[in-house]
Amino acid sequence: MELNQYLRLIRKWLWLILLAAFVGGGLSFVINVRRPPSYQAEATVAIGRFIENPNPNSSEIYIGFDLAVTYAQLVTTFNVLQGTAESLGLDISPDALAGSVTTRVISGTSLRVMRVTWGDPVLVADIANTVAEQLIAQSPTNLTPEQLEQIAFLNLQIQD
């Protein structure tokens, strides 16, 4: 087909194309006007202890990178989300809270970003911060004094 034939075809059906665009735009506007507003908040957590070390070696850095990917699974676990709901006094199940929490790793770093979407602008910030606090509190590296004593005792037993 030549260019003139394409132009005639477009001119013939232009009214239908414009009508479809107008109807689609109007329908989209009506749907979005009725939707309640949602707000997002992010909390960023550094994974790994190499940040505390003024001269970290490469293995410490790579462990932090690997752990950052692993911690993505911990963010949406029942314990972290249940602890968040209890800390804030929310009357919501951890499963419902899991639907509003997403997580990602900033590429090339060991930084874990948790994004929360919620309908209340103040509560969304509180939820994001509390999820980060619960992740830190319930991480496998945060051992209680009793657990540290058990590890020390077991290390002594191994040496003997």
Secondary structure as GFF3:
##gff-version 3
##sequence-region A 1 160
A	DSSP	alpha_helix	3	34	.	.	.	ID=ss1
A	DSSP	beta_strand	39	46	.	.	.	ID=ss2
A	DSSP	alpha_helix	58	75	.	.	.	ID=ss3
A	DSSP	alpha_helix	78	88	.	.	.	ID=ss4
A	DSSP	alpha_helix	94	98	.	.	.	ID=ss5
A	DSSP	beta_strand	101	105	.	.	.	ID=ss6
A	DSSP	beta_strand	111	118	.	.	.	ID=ss7
A	DSSP	alpha_helix	121	137	.	.	.	ID=ss8
A	DSSP	alpha_helix	145	159	.	.	.	ID=ss9
###
